Amino acid sequence: MQLNIKAFALACGILWAVGAFILALLAMNGYAQPFVSLIGSGYLGYEASLQGALIGAVWGFVDAFIGGWIFAWLYNKLV
């Protein structure tokens, strides 16, 4: 069975974007701050603020979309 590459990539992107957004909001309240700092070292502008959460969501979507695309493409090639 072949994966729909576009659908898989979109699902990965949306899921990671929402997760990154929620994580930054949690970090605003004192939770998960080290993890947000770690991710922020790769995602420029990602920090524990509303603006940082939005920036992280965009970076996360792009990052996971590309990763999901590559994963699904490779999976389809190996099936």
C-alpha positions in Angstrom: 0.0 0.0 0.0 1.4 3.4 -1.0 1.2 6.4 1.2 -0.4 9.6 0.0 2.8 11.8 0.2 1.0 15.1 0.4 -1.6 14.0 3.0 1.1 12.4 5.2 3.3 15.5 5.0 0.4 17.8 5.8 -0.6 15.6 8.8 3.0 15.7 10.1 3.3 19.5 9.6 0.0 20.3 11.3 0.6 17.9 14.2 4.1 19.3 14.9 3.0 22.9 14.4 0.2 22.5 17.0 2.5 20.7 19.4 5.2 23.5 19.1 2.6 26.2 19.6 1.1 24.5 22.7 4.6 23.8 24.1 5.5 27.5 23.9 2.3 28.5 25.6 3.0 26.0 28.4 6.6 27.4 28.7 5.0 30.9 29.3 3.6 29.4 32.5 6.9 27.8 33.6 6.5 24.3 32.1 8.9 22.8 29.5 11.1 25.8 29.3 14.3 23.8 28.7 12.7 22.0 25.8 11.5 25.2 24.2 15.0 26.6 24.6 16.4 23.5 22.9 14.0 23.7 20.0 14.5 27.5 19.9 18.2 26.9 19.1 17.1 25.5 15.8 14.0 27.5 15.1 15.0 31.1 15.1 12.5 33.3 17.0 10.9 30.3 18.9 10.5 31.2 22.5 8.1 31.2 25.4 5.8 34.0 24.2 2.7 34.3 22.0 4.8 35.7 19.1 7.4 33.0 19.7 4.7 30.3 19.7 3.4 31.5 16.3 6.9 31.6 14.9 7.6 28.1 16.2 4.3 26.9 14.7 5.4 28.1 11.3 8.9 26.7 11.6 7.4 23.4 13.0 5.0 23.1 10.1 7.7 23.6 7.5 10.1 21.3 9.2 7.7 18.4 9.8 6.1 18.9 6.3 9.5 18.4 4.6 10.4 15.5 7.0 7.0 13.8 6.4 7.3 14.3 2.6 10.7 12.7 2.6 9.6 9.8 4.9 6.5 9.0 2.8 8.4 9.3 -0.4 11.1 6.9 0.9 8.5 4.5 2.3 6.7 4.4 -1.1 10.1 3.6 -2.8 10.8 0.8 -0.4 7.3 -0.8 -0.6 
